[in-house]
Amino acid sequence: METARQIIRRFRESALLQLAAIVVASLLIYILAFLLPINLLELYDQPRLDRDLLFYQGTPSYVRLVLAFIGAWVLYWLGYRISRNVEGRSGWIIVIFGMLAFITVFLFMAPFDAADIYDNIMHGRILGVHSANPFQQVIADYPDDPFYEYAAWKRARSAYGPLWELLAGLTAWLAGDGIIVNVLAFKLLPGLFHLAGVGIVVMYLRQTAPEQALGGALLLGWNPLMLYETWGNGHNDVAMGFWFVLAAWWILRRHYTLAVLTLMLGALIKFLPILLIPAVLLIAWRNLETMRARLVFLAQNALISSLITAAAYYPFWNGLASFSVERRMNMFTTSIPAVIYRLLKPTLGVDESARLVSLAALGLLAVFVIIQSFRIKDPARDFLQITFNILTFYLMVTILWFQQWYGVWLVCLAPLLSPQSRNLALVFSFWVVSKQLVFGPEFVTTMFFKPETAIRLEPLLTATVLGVPWIYALWILLTKRMRKEKYAAN
């Protein structure tokens, strides 16, 4: 019979045992901190849990969640480091089992960080149950719907693209009127994109760096922010992030038309993938051998993209309101543009300050996209890097309305990035949760009840939530510059 010392030694020498122990420890954290106190099966009949469990839950609950997130992230990082020393089928079984176990826990957590999942359900029901147009009708038009009291943005039209609303309408139609069934269904909908993304990441790495495939699956499959926001709260950001990874896969295989098509489909969920289409067009232009092939490629993709966009928007067309442009240009929080908007508003007024700041941010983003698109030399590697650069620039510099679940976009790319970019993606996705669990309860709640304090509190909120990612990004840029200077000197 083994002694305690022998068991400890065996544990230290076995990466598989260490990885299995991390699964067990992480699972306990998730169950104790998220499932048991915030159980969907017990709380499903309580509307607006984002207020009851987020703004008014009290210090002990905040401490529990903060410690749980820190513990989960430490275990996640240790698990990734250990996975690099694991080989064979047993390692894959542990990683896949861990991912499915974590998903199951968060699947039955009641959504409480926002009411977005219920807004998505209602917009899906407008199409799938009430046979109306979510780009024209609003939630307030259906006060007798069983989900009416759960929704937050009752007078807002859909903020997403037609592809998402088609998927949401189908999901709502299949789910019927049950509260629990709908919540589970609208977690599974973006969750399927998460699982598909893990599959694409594994295929990509098996072709480019087979030794990193297991670690890549863990990075995307176990990420605490991904699990919490996608499977726990039902945010649909991974349904957009998936298309970036799929486009990278097609570029790796030199299927440029499929890459453009992929990004167009992603843009029909949320608009950001359209920013990467110029880069794909330039990649194809440089790699196609003849001018005729290039012109045919451009004409073919222009035609296909136009037909797909027209077909997607045709059933919902409601003029420019179908693009939700006006809503996006008048929403500001936790960003550099939000700070500038708050400073200009007393002088220029709400509409003019919003218009100027929105257009300036859009123009700056457009310039950055053009510069990045022309930097591609190696198609597969550089496409991933400029995708990361554009998303990071948008999130940290030009975004108008920032929420912590947007960090999921970078998590989708993290397994395929260089070490420095990967670390920045993970640092970003870890730290931005502080908006909800540390700084939000103080700053956001105060601004909600006292809007006149926004001009003073918005800079503090932005600096505390994005400050650490800014500092880390600047440190990466500085060290990269120093290495280049040292290399040039030698």
Backbone torsions as a table, in degrees:
resi	resn	phi	psi	omega
1	MET	NA	133.3	-176.6
2	GLU	-69.7	140.9	174.6
3	THR	-82.3	167.5	179.6
4	ALA	-60.4	-38.1	-179.5
5	ARG	-65.7	-38.8	178.6
6	GLN	-67.3	-38.7	178.4
7	ILE	-63.8	-42.9	178.9
8	ILE	-63.2	-42.4	179.6
9	ARG	-64.0	-42.6	179.3
10	ARG	-63.0	-39.0	179.0
11	PHE	-64.3	-43.3	-179.3
12	ARG	-64.2	-30.6	-175.8
13	GLU	-90.2	-9.3	-176.5
14	SER	-110.9	109.2	177.2
15	ALA	-65.3	-32.7	179.5
16	LEU	-64.0	-44.0	178.6
17	LEU	-64.4	-39.8	178.8
18	GLN	-63.7	-42.2	179.6
19	LEU	-65.6	-40.4	177.6
20	ALA	-64.2	-38.8	178.5
21	ALA	-64.5	-36.3	178.2
22	ILE	-66.2	-37.5	175.8
23	VAL	-60.2	-47.5	-178.7
24	VAL	-63.1	-46.4	-179.0
25	ALA	-64.1	-43.1	179.2
26	SER	-64.0	-41.1	-179.6
27	LEU	-62.1	-40.4	177.9
28	LEU	-63.4	-42.6	178.4
29	ILE	-60.4	-48.2	-177.4
30	TYR	-64.2	-39.9	179.9
31	ILE	-67.0	-47.7	-175.2
32	LEU	-72.3	-34.6	-174.4
33	ALA	-93.0	-29.0	-172.3
34	PHE	-119.2	-41.1	-173.7
35	LEU	-80.5	-53.1	-174.8
36	LEU	-65.3	-47.0	-179.1
37	PRO	-80.3	-14.5	-175.8
38	ILE	-132.3	58.2	-172.2
39	ASN	-85.7	126.1	-179.3
40	LEU	-60.3	-39.2	-176.6
41	LEU	-67.7	-19.5	178.8
42	GLU	-100.2	-29.6	-172.0
43	LEU	-109.2	5.1	-173.1
44	TYR	-59.9	-26.5	-176.0
45	ASP	-91.1	11.2	-179.6
46	GLN	-109.1	108.0	179.2
47	PRO	-68.9	156.7	173.5
48	ARG	54.8	52.8	174.3
49	LEU	-65.2	-20.4	178.8
50	ASP	-63.8	-26.8	175.5
51	ARG	-85.9	-45.5	-174.0
52	ASP	-70.4	-37.9	-176.1
53	LEU	-101.4	-10.6	-177.8
54	LEU	-107.8	-58.9	-177.0
55	PHE	-77.0	-30.6	-171.2
56	TYR	-118.5	21.1	-172.6
57	GLN	-82.3	-18.8	176.4
58	GLY	92.8	162.6	-175.0
59	THR	-58.8	-46.0	-178.7
60	PRO	-56.3	-39.8	-179.9
61	SER	-69.0	-39.1	177.2
62	TYR	-63.1	-44.0	179.7
63	VAL	-61.2	-41.9	178.9
64	ARG	-59.7	-46.9	-177.7
65	LEU	-68.1	-40.9	179.4
66	VAL	-62.3	-48.1	-179.8
67	LEU	-64.5	-37.1	179.0
68	ALA	-63.9	-44.1	179.7
69	PHE	-64.8	-43.4	179.3
70	ILE	-61.6	-46.5	179.3
71	GLY	-61.7	-43.0	-179.6
72	ALA	-64.5	-39.2	-179.7
73	TRP	-69.8	-38.0	176.9
74	VAL	-61.8	-45.9	179.1
75	LEU	-65.3	-39.1	178.5
76	TYR	-60.4	-47.1	-179.6
77	TRP	-66.1	-41.6	176.7
78	LEU	-62.8	-42.0	178.8
79	GLY	-59.9	-40.0	179.1
80	TYR	-65.4	-43.9	-179.8
81	ARG	-63.9	-41.3	-179.9
82	ILE	-68.3	-36.9	-176.8
83	SER	-61.0	-22.7	179.5
84	ARG	-71.7	-12.8	177.0
85	ASN	-106.4	10.9	-177.0
86	VAL	-108.4	136.9	177.6
87	GLU	-134.0	160.9	172.3
88	GLY	89.9	177.1	-174.7
89	ARG	-63.7	-34.8	-177.3
90	SER	-60.9	-39.6	178.1
91	GLY	-63.7	-42.0	178.2
92	TRP	-64.6	-39.2	179.1
93	ILE	-61.7	-43.0	-179.2
94	ILE	-65.9	-44.7	-178.2
95	VAL	-64.6	-45.6	-179.3
96	ILE	-68.0	-42.2	177.6
97	PHE	-61.6	-43.9	178.8
98	GLY	-59.6	-45.9	179.8
99	MET	-60.2	-47.2	-178.4
100	LEU	-67.2	-35.7	177.9
101	ALA	-66.5	-44.0	178.6
102	PHE	-63.7	-42.8	179.4
103	ILE	-59.2	-43.4	-179.2
104	THR	-60.4	-41.9	178.9
105	VAL	-61.2	-50.3	-176.4
106	PHE	-72.1	-25.3	177.3
107	LEU	-59.6	-34.1	-178.1
108	PHE	-102.3	16.3	169.4
109	MET	-85.5	135.1	177.5
110	ALA	-69.0	130.3	178.8
111	PRO	-63.2	125.6	-175.5
112	PHE	-140.3	-3.6	-177.9
113	ASP	-86.4	-12.0	175.8
114	ALA	-169.8	167.8	177.5
115	ALA	-96.6	14.5	-173.5
116	ASP	-58.9	-38.3	-178.0
117	ILE	-62.7	-35.1	179.4
118	TYR	-74.6	-33.8	172.2
119	ASP	-63.1	-41.8	178.3
120	ASN	-63.5	-40.1	177.6
121	ILE	-62.0	-46.0	-178.8
122	MET	-64.1	-42.6	178.2
123	HIS	-65.6	-36.7	174.8
124	GLY	-63.7	-37.7	179.5
125	ARG	-72.0	-31.3	176.0
126	ILE	-57.7	-40.8	178.7
127	LEU	-82.9	-53.4	-169.5
128	GLY	-80.6	-26.0	-177.9
129	VAL	-107.9	-44.7	-175.9
130	HIS	-95.0	-2.0	176.4
131	SER	54.0	42.4	179.2
132	ALA	-122.4	-174.3	-172.8
133	ASN	-107.5	111.9	-179.5
134	PRO	-69.2	-9.4	174.1
135	PHE	-91.4	-2.7	178.8
136	GLN	-124.3	-51.9	176.9
137	GLN	-80.1	154.4	178.7
138	VAL	-120.8	167.6	-176.6
139	ILE	-60.2	-34.6	-178.7
140	ALA	-61.4	-16.8	178.8
141	ASP	-76.2	-6.5	-174.5
142	TYR	-129.9	62.1	-175.8
143	PRO	-66.2	-16.9	-179.7
144	ASP	-92.4	-3.1	178.9
145	ASP	-67.5	140.6	-177.7
146	PRO	-62.6	-15.7	-179.3
147	PHE	-100.9	2.8	-173.8
148	TYR	-57.4	-47.1	-176.3
149	GLU	-70.3	-18.0	-178.3
150	TYR	-80.8	-24.7	-173.8
151	ALA	-77.8	154.3	-179.3
152	ALA	-106.5	-44.8	-175.3
153	TRP	-95.7	72.2	-171.6
154	LYS	-72.0	-22.2	-177.9
155	ARG	-111.5	17.0	179.5
156	ALA	-105.9	136.4	173.5
157	ARG	-75.4	172.8	-178.6
158	SER	-55.4	137.5	178.6
159	ALA	-98.5	3.7	-174.5
160	TYR	-114.4	-179.2	-178.5
161	GLY	-87.3	171.2	-175.8
162	PRO	-65.7	-30.2	179.1
163	LEU	-64.4	-41.2	177.8
164	TRP	-63.7	-43.2	-177.5
165	GLU	-67.5	-32.3	174.1
166	LEU	-64.2	-44.8	178.1
167	LEU	-65.1	-41.0	179.1
168	ALA	-66.1	-40.0	178.8
169	GLY	-63.0	-43.4	177.8
170	LEU	-63.5	-42.8	-179.9
171	THR	-63.0	-44.6	179.3
172	ALA	-64.4	-39.0	178.8
173	TRP	-63.1	-42.2	179.9
174	LEU	-70.6	-33.9	-173.8
175	ALA	-78.2	-22.4	-179.9
176	GLY	75.4	-145.2	-173.7
177	ASP	-104.5	-3.4	-177.1
178	GLY	-70.0	134.1	-179.1
179	ILE	-64.4	-54.4	-176.4
180	ILE	-62.2	-44.1	-178.4
181	VAL	-61.0	-42.5	179.5
182	ASN	-65.9	-43.2	179.2
183	VAL	-61.3	-45.8	178.5
184	LEU	-62.9	-41.8	-179.2
185	ALA	-64.0	-40.0	-178.3
186	PHE	-82.8	-3.1	164.2
187	LYS	-89.1	-39.5	179.6
188	LEU	-65.4	-33.9	-178.1
189	LEU	-58.1	-57.5	175.2
190	PRO	-70.9	-28.1	-179.9
191	GLY	-60.8	-34.1	177.9
192	LEU	-63.7	-34.0	175.6
193	PHE	-67.1	-36.0	176.4
194	HIS	-61.1	-49.8	-179.0
195	LEU	-63.3	-40.7	177.8
196	ALA	-64.1	-37.4	177.9
197	GLY	-63.0	-40.5	176.5
198	VAL	-60.2	-42.0	178.7
199	GLY	-61.9	-43.8	178.9
200	ILE	-64.2	-42.3	178.9
201	VAL	-59.3	-44.4	-180.0
202	VAL	-63.4	-44.6	178.8
203	MET	-62.3	-42.3	-179.4
204	TYR	-62.4	-48.3	-176.7
205	LEU	-71.4	-32.3	176.7
206	ARG	-64.3	-26.0	178.1
207	GLN	-87.6	-32.0	-174.4
208	THR	-104.0	-35.2	-177.6
209	ALA	-153.0	76.8	-173.1
210	PRO	-55.3	-32.5	-178.8
211	GLU	-68.4	-15.0	-179.2
212	GLN	-100.8	0.2	-172.9
213	ALA	-64.1	-44.1	-179.3
214	LEU	-63.9	-45.6	178.3
215	GLY	-62.7	-36.8	178.0
216	GLY	-64.8	-40.8	177.2
217	ALA	-62.6	-40.2	178.7
218	LEU	-66.6	-44.3	-177.9
219	LEU	-57.0	-42.2	-178.4
220	LEU	-86.9	-35.5	-175.8
221	GLY	-77.9	-28.4	-176.2
222	TRP	-104.5	-3.6	-172.3
223	ASN	-56.2	123.0	-176.2
224	PRO	-59.9	-39.4	179.2
225	LEU	-65.6	-42.6	178.5
226	MET	-60.4	-47.2	-179.1
227	LEU	-62.9	-46.2	-176.2
228	TYR	-66.9	-46.1	-174.6
229	GLU	-81.9	-34.8	-177.2
230	THR	-85.7	-59.1	-175.5
231	TRP	-83.5	-23.4	179.4
232	GLY	-88.9	-48.4	-174.5
233	ASN	-109.5	-4.3	172.3
234	GLY	73.2	22.2	176.3
235	HIS	-69.6	147.0	-172.3
236	ASN	-99.8	17.6	-175.2
237	ASP	-64.4	-32.0	178.0
238	VAL	-67.4	-23.6	177.1
239	ALA	-68.0	-18.3	171.1
240	MET	-94.3	-44.1	-177.6
241	GLY	-59.3	-31.7	179.3
242	PHE	-55.4	-38.3	-174.0
243	TRP	-70.3	-27.7	174.5
244	PHE	-63.2	-44.3	-178.7
245	VAL	-67.3	-41.8	179.1
246	LEU	-65.1	-39.4	177.2
247	ALA	-62.1	-40.4	177.7
248	ALA	-61.9	-37.8	178.0
249	TRP	-63.5	-43.8	179.3
250	TRP	-66.8	-36.7	178.1
251	ILE	-66.2	-39.2	176.5
252	LEU	-58.0	-36.3	-178.6
253	ARG	-93.3	6.4	175.2
254	ARG	64.7	29.1	174.8
255	HIS	-99.3	80.0	-169.8
256	TYR	-72.5	-34.3	178.0
257	THR	-64.7	-40.8	177.4
258	LEU	-65.7	-33.0	177.4
259	ALA	-65.1	-43.7	177.4
260	VAL	-63.1	-45.6	179.0
261	LEU	-59.1	-42.0	178.9
262	THR	-60.0	-46.4	-179.6
263	LEU	-67.6	-33.6	176.5
264	MET	-65.3	-41.6	177.8
265	LEU	-63.6	-40.5	176.9
266	GLY	-62.5	-38.5	179.4
267	ALA	-68.0	-21.1	176.9
268	LEU	-82.0	1.0	169.6
269	ILE	-104.4	-56.7	170.6
270	LYS	-138.6	149.6	-164.8
271	PHE	-70.7	-21.5	-168.1
272	LEU	-56.7	-37.7	-179.6
273	PRO	-56.8	-23.4	179.8
274	ILE	-64.3	-22.2	179.7
275	LEU	-68.1	-18.7	-178.3
276	LEU	-94.0	-7.7	-178.8
277	ILE	-63.2	-40.2	176.2
278	PRO	-57.1	-37.3	179.1
279	ALA	-65.2	-42.0	178.8
280	VAL	-65.0	-40.8	178.5
281	LEU	-62.2	-40.3	178.0
282	LEU	-67.7	-39.0	177.0
283	ILE	-60.1	-47.7	-179.6
284	ALA	-64.1	-42.2	-179.6
285	TRP	-57.9	-41.1	-178.0
286	ARG	-76.4	-25.7	-174.0
287	ASN	-99.7	-16.6	174.3
288	LEU	-78.6	140.6	-166.7
289	GLU	-82.5	-32.3	-175.2
290	THR	-118.9	156.9	177.7
291	MET	-63.0	-36.9	179.2
292	ARG	-62.3	-43.1	179.1
293	ALA	-63.2	-37.4	179.6
294	ARG	-66.5	-45.4	-178.6
295	LEU	-67.5	-38.8	176.2
296	VAL	-62.7	-41.9	178.9
297	PHE	-60.1	-47.3	-178.6
298	LEU	-64.3	-44.5	-179.3
299	ALA	-65.4	-42.9	-179.6
300	GLN	-61.4	-45.3	-178.1
301	ASN	-72.0	-34.4	175.9
302	ALA	-63.6	-42.3	-179.5
303	LEU	-66.9	-48.5	-178.2
304	ILE	-62.5	-44.1	-178.9
305	SER	-63.9	-40.4	179.4
306	SER	-64.9	-43.6	-179.4
307	LEU	-64.8	-42.4	179.7
308	ILE	-64.3	-44.9	-179.2
309	THR	-64.1	-44.9	179.7
310	ALA	-63.0	-42.8	-179.3
311	ALA	-65.9	-36.9	-178.7
312	ALA	-70.6	-40.1	-176.5
313	TYR	-86.2	-19.4	-173.9
314	TYR	-54.2	-47.2	-177.7
315	PRO	-67.6	-18.1	-172.7
316	PHE	-112.8	0.6	-164.9
317	TRP	-56.9	126.5	179.1
318	ASN	-140.1	41.0	-177.3
319	GLY	70.2	-156.4	-179.5
320	LEU	-64.4	-20.0	177.4
321	ALA	-61.5	-21.3	178.7
322	SER	-64.7	-24.0	-179.3
323	PHE	-92.2	-2.5	179.7
324	SER	54.6	29.9	-176.8
325	VAL	-65.5	-45.8	-175.5
326	GLU	-61.7	-41.5	-179.8
327	ARG	-64.5	-43.0	-177.6
328	ARG	-65.5	-33.4	-175.0
329	MET	-80.7	-4.7	-177.5
330	ASN	-122.9	21.1	179.2
331	MET	-121.0	123.7	-174.8
332	PHE	-135.6	129.2	169.3
333	THR	-168.3	144.6	169.7
334	THR	52.9	53.6	-179.4
335	SER	-160.3	164.9	175.7
336	ILE	-61.6	-47.2	175.7
337	PRO	-59.1	-33.2	178.5
338	ALA	-64.8	-38.9	178.2
339	VAL	-64.7	-46.4	179.9
340	ILE	-63.5	-40.7	178.1
341	TYR	-59.1	-45.0	179.9
342	ARG	-62.9	-34.6	-179.6
343	LEU	-73.1	-35.4	-177.1
344	LEU	-82.7	-26.4	-171.4
345	LYS	-57.8	-42.3	-179.7
346	PRO	-61.4	-28.5	-177.7
347	THR	-92.1	-46.2	-173.7
348	LEU	-95.6	-15.6	-176.6
349	GLY	90.8	168.7	-174.2
350	VAL	-64.5	-53.4	-172.3
351	ASP	-67.0	-47.0	-176.2
352	GLU	-68.8	-42.8	178.9
353	SER	-64.5	-39.8	177.9
354	ALA	-63.6	-42.3	-179.0
355	ARG	-64.8	-46.4	-178.2
356	LEU	-64.7	-46.3	-177.8
357	VAL	-66.8	-41.6	-180.0
358	SER	-62.7	-45.7	-178.9
359	LEU	-67.7	-38.2	178.1
360	ALA	-64.6	-42.5	178.9
361	ALA	-65.0	-41.9	178.9
362	LEU	-63.9	-42.2	178.7
363	GLY	-63.8	-42.2	178.8
364	LEU	-64.0	-41.8	177.9
365	LEU	-63.1	-41.9	-179.8
366	ALA	-61.5	-42.8	178.1
367	VAL	-61.8	-43.5	-179.4
368	PHE	-64.2	-40.8	179.1
369	VAL	-61.4	-44.2	180.0
370	ILE	-62.9	-46.0	180.0
371	ILE	-60.8	-45.8	-179.4
372	GLN	-64.6	-39.7	-176.8
373	SER	-62.2	-32.3	-178.8
374	PHE	-84.9	1.5	-178.8
375	ARG	-93.6	0.4	-175.5
376	ILE	-75.0	127.9	174.1
377	LYS	-119.8	-53.7	174.9
378	ASP	-96.9	112.7	-170.5
379	PRO	-55.0	-54.8	-173.6
380	ALA	-64.9	-50.5	-177.0
381	ARG	-68.7	-46.4	-174.3
382	ASP	-72.7	-31.0	177.1
383	PHE	-61.9	-44.5	177.8
384	LEU	-61.4	-41.8	-176.9
385	GLN	-68.1	-42.5	-179.0
386	ILE	-73.6	-28.7	173.2
387	THR	-60.5	-46.0	177.3
388	PHE	-62.8	-44.4	-178.5
389	ASN	-61.2	-44.1	-178.4
390	ILE	-66.6	-45.0	179.2
391	LEU	-63.9	-41.0	-179.8
392	THR	-66.2	-43.4	177.8
393	PHE	-60.9	-43.4	178.7
394	TYR	-61.8	-46.5	-176.9
395	LEU	-68.8	-33.5	-172.2
396	MET	-101.1	-13.3	-174.7
397	VAL	-127.2	-50.0	-167.2
398	THR	-110.6	-6.7	-179.8
399	ILE	-63.7	143.8	179.4
400	LEU	-89.8	-44.4	-173.1
401	TRP	-122.4	104.6	-175.8
402	PHE	-104.7	133.5	172.1
403	GLN	-129.6	150.7	-172.4
404	GLN	-62.6	-27.9	-178.1
405	TRP	-71.3	-9.5	174.9
406	TYR	-67.3	-18.4	176.0
407	GLY	-59.9	-19.5	176.9
408	VAL	-58.2	-31.7	-179.4
409	TRP	-58.4	-44.6	-178.1
410	LEU	-73.3	-32.9	178.2
411	VAL	-61.4	-37.6	179.0
412	CYS	-58.0	-35.4	-177.5
413	LEU	-87.1	-23.7	-168.5
414	ALA	-48.8	-45.3	-176.5
415	PRO	-63.7	-19.7	-174.5
416	LEU	-102.6	0.7	-173.9
417	LEU	-92.6	166.8	171.5
418	SER	-64.9	159.3	-176.7
419	PRO	-54.3	-43.2	-178.4
420	GLN	-64.4	-46.7	179.7
421	SER	-66.6	-38.6	177.5
422	ARG	-60.7	-45.0	-180.0
423	ASN	-63.3	-39.1	177.8
424	LEU	-64.0	-42.0	178.4
425	ALA	-59.9	-41.6	-178.1
426	LEU	-74.2	-39.4	176.2
427	VAL	-61.7	-44.3	178.8
428	PHE	-59.4	-49.7	-175.3
429	SER	-69.5	-23.0	174.6
430	PHE	-77.9	-48.6	-169.9
431	TRP	-73.6	-34.7	-173.1
432	VAL	-67.3	-17.1	174.8
433	VAL	-62.4	-18.1	178.1
434	SER	-61.5	-22.4	177.4
435	LYS	-59.2	-41.0	-176.8
436	GLN	-84.6	-38.6	-168.9
437	LEU	-99.5	-15.2	-177.0
438	VAL	-124.6	-61.5	-171.5
439	PHE	-89.9	-33.3	-179.2
440	GLY	-57.0	-46.5	-178.9
441	PRO	-56.6	-29.5	179.9
442	GLU	-87.7	-56.4	-172.6
443	PHE	-77.2	-49.4	-175.2
444	VAL	-64.6	-44.8	-179.4
445	THR	-62.5	-41.5	179.6
446	THR	-64.3	-42.8	179.7
447	MET	-67.7	-30.5	178.8
448	PHE	-66.0	-43.4	-177.7
449	PHE	-86.9	-24.8	-179.8
450	LYS	-131.6	79.2	-176.6
451	PRO	-57.0	-25.1	-178.6
452	GLU	-67.4	-15.5	179.0
453	THR	-85.5	-5.2	-174.1
454	ALA	-60.5	-38.2	-177.7
455	ILE	-62.4	-26.0	179.5
456	ARG	-93.6	-36.4	-173.7
457	LEU	-88.8	-26.0	-178.8
458	GLU	-58.5	-45.0	177.1
459	PRO	-61.4	-37.4	178.7
460	LEU	-67.5	-42.9	179.1
461	LEU	-61.9	-46.2	-178.8
462	THR	-64.0	-44.1	-178.1
463	ALA	-67.0	-36.9	-177.9
464	THR	-75.4	-36.3	-177.8
465	VAL	-79.6	-39.6	-176.5
466	LEU	-104.7	-4.9	-175.1
467	GLY	-60.4	-48.5	-179.3
468	VAL	-62.5	-47.8	174.7
469	PRO	-58.8	-39.3	176.6
470	TRP	-58.7	-49.6	-177.4
471	ILE	-61.8	-43.3	-179.0
472	TYR	-65.6	-40.7	178.7
473	ALA	-64.3	-41.9	178.1
474	LEU	-64.8	-37.5	177.5
475	TRP	-63.8	-40.5	177.4
476	ILE	-62.6	-46.3	179.3
477	LEU	-61.7	-40.2	-179.0
478	LEU	-67.2	-46.3	-179.5
479	THR	-66.3	-35.6	178.0
480	LYS	-65.1	-41.3	178.7
481	ARG	-65.2	-40.9	179.5
482	MET	-64.5	-38.7	178.1
483	ARG	-65.3	-39.7	178.1
484	LYS	-63.7	-41.8	179.3
485	GLU	-65.6	-38.8	178.7
486	LYS	-66.4	-40.4	179.0
487	TYR	-64.9	-41.8	-180.0
488	ALA	-65.6	-35.9	-179.8
489	ALA	-67.7	-31.7	-178.9
490	ASN	-83.5	NA	NA
